[in-house]
Amino acid sequence: MIEILQLPIGPLQTNCYLAACAKTKETAVIDPAWDGRQIAAIASERGYIITHILLTHTHFDHIGGLAELALETNAPIFAHPEAIPMLQRGPESAARFNLTMPPPPEPQMMLSEGEIIEVGQIQFEVLFTPGHAPGHVSFYVR
């Protein structure tokens, strides 16, 4: 069974999600929008163990907490290859809104259509859904 916690976070109140396996407490953070330390603290308070960081896309408001979260958890970062150029321009994009963010780390894992990512007993199927942003993906749990 999956437990989902929605966190509207950061200056634009972008939705970040904690998707946890109820049995193992292994957890994926989806789109660490801002304040990675706060995301990690909320997960810890619930007994969740962050094992994956999944990016649906890399607009700056979806990755503002990525650098902090990666440092806090050492969890691997997953993104679609076409999302990487936008990821690298995150701080520049944030500056257009008079916001600052640390340079985001590079993903360790590249996502592809149909791939299955296992988080505890949860299986996330990767769906390539371009349109909103280059390399946009959705995560489907049956």
C-alpha positions in Angstrom: 0.0 0.0 0.0 1.1 3.5 -0.8 1.0 6.5 1.6 1.1 9.9 -0.2 1.8 13.2 1.5 1.4 16.4 -0.5 3.5 19.3 0.6 2.8 22.8 -1.0 6.3 24.3 -0.4 8.5 27.2 -1.4 7.8 30.7 -2.7 5.4 29.5 -5.4 3.7 26.8 -3.1 4.7 24.1 -5.6 3.5 20.6 -4.8 6.1 18.2 -3.6 5.0 14.7 -2.8 6.3 12.0 -0.4 5.2 8.6 -1.7 6.0 6.0 0.9 5.6 2.2 1.0 3.4 1.6 4.0 5.2 -1.7 4.8 8.9 -0.8 4.4 8.7 3.0 4.9 10.9 3.4 1.8 10.0 6.7 0.3 10.3 8.6 -3.0 10.3 12.4 -2.9 8.7 13.6 -6.1 9.7 17.2 -7.1 11.5 18.6 -4.1 10.2 22.1 -4.8 12.0 24.0 -2.1 13.7 23.6 1.3 15.2 20.1 1.1 16.0 20.1 4.8 12.3 20.6 5.7 11.3 17.8 3.3 13.8 15.4 4.9 12.6 16.5 8.4 8.9 15.9 7.6 9.8 12.5 6.2 11.8 11.6 9.3 9.0 12.7 11.6 6.8 10.1 9.9 9.4 7.4 10.0 9.9 7.5 6.3 13.3 6.6 4.7 14.0 8.6 1.6 15.5 6.2 -1.0 14.6 8.0 -4.3 14.3 11.5 -5.6 12.1 11.5 -8.7 11.7 14.6 -10.9 8.6 14.9 -13.2 10.3 17.9 -14.9 12.9 20.5 -14.0 11.3 23.9 -13.9 13.1 25.8 -11.1 10.1 25.6 -8.7 10.1 21.8 -8.8 13.9 21.5 -8.1 14.6 24.3 -5.6 15.1 21.9 -2.8 17.0 19.3 -4.8 20.5 20.2 -3.7 19.7 20.3 0.0 17.6 17.1 -0.2 20.4 15.2 -2.0 22.9 16.3 0.7 20.5 15.3 3.5 19.6 11.9 2.1 22.2 10.7 -0.4 19.2 9.3 -2.3 19.7 8.9 -6.1 18.1 11.5 -8.3 16.0 10.3 -11.3 15.2 12.5 -14.3 14.5 12.2 -18.0 17.6 13.0 -20.2 15.7 15.7 -22.0 15.1 17.5 -18.7 18.8 18.0 -18.0 19.5 21.3 -19.8 16.6 22.9 -17.9 17.8 21.4 -14.6 21.2 23.1 -15.2 19.6 26.4 -15.8 17.5 26.3 -12.6 19.3 29.0 -10.7 19.2 31.3 -13.8 15.4 30.7 -14.1 14.8 31.3 -10.4 16.7 34.7 -10.7 14.1 35.9 -13.2 11.7 35.8 -10.3 14.2 37.4 -7.9 14.7 34.1 -6.2 18.0 32.3 -5.4 18.6 28.6 -5.3 21.8 26.5 -5.1 23.0 24.8 -8.3 21.2 21.4 -8.5 23.2 18.2 -8.6 23.1 16.1 -11.7 20.8 13.0 -11.7 22.4 9.6 -11.3 19.6 7.8 -13.1 18.0 8.6 -16.4 14.3 7.8 -16.8 12.8 6.2 -19.9 9.2 5.4 -21.0 7.9 2.2 -19.5 10.6 1.8 -16.9 9.6 0.5 -13.5 11.0 2.1 -10.4 10.6 0.1 -7.2 10.3 1.9 -3.9 9.7 -0.7 -1.2 6.8 -2.6 -2.6 5.5 0.3 -4.7 6.1 0.1 -8.5 6.2 3.4 -10.3 5.8 3.1 -14.1 7.4 6.0 -16.0 5.3 7.6 -18.6 6.9 10.1 -21.0 4.5 13.0 -21.1 6.2 15.9 -22.9 4.4 19.2 -23.4 4.6 21.1 -20.1 8.4 20.9 -20.1 11.2 19.1 -22.0 11.6 15.6 -20.6 8.4 15.7 -18.6 7.4 12.4 -17.1 4.6 11.1 -15.0 4.7 8.3 -12.5 1.9 5.8 -12.6 1.1 3.4 -9.8 -1.4 0.7 -10.8 
